[in-house]
Amino acid sequence: MESIMRRTLGRVPLTVAALVSAIALPTSLASAVTTSGLGNCPENALCGWSEPEFAGEMTRFSPGRSCQKPPFPIQSAANTYPDDNVMILLAVRAGGDCSGERLGTIMGGESLPTLREKGLSVESAW
């Protein structure tokens, strides 16, 4: 009985890690990269740019606010919140009003330098 419990308990952390990875991994073909070197996006912010590679106009989004519409279509995004105790994520959507395909999801400390199409809305959660 004790060895069955150990085997079962030994699988719990692996199962939890797999579940968190499936939820947290970016859903974009563009891979998420760390946010170091994004000079005009301040620390502890959710930012979107009008051009790829964090160029053009920049806007900020409110953390934890569900659906938000940027003032212009975004083509790159960053989440400069630290990846620590409070998980803050930003999901970029192809359609307005948070409809359409999810173009990418970024967790704390990650960014998407290029989206495969312009993002017309974002969702944020913590």
Beta strands, then each sheet from edge to edge (+ up, - down):
strand 1: 33-34
strand 2: 46-51
strand 3: 55-61
strand 4: 67-68
strand 5: 76-79
strand 6: 89-93
strand 7: 102-106
strand 8: 110-112
strand 9: 121-125
sheet 1: 1+ 8- 5+ 2- 3+
sheet 2: 4+ 9- 6+ 7-
end
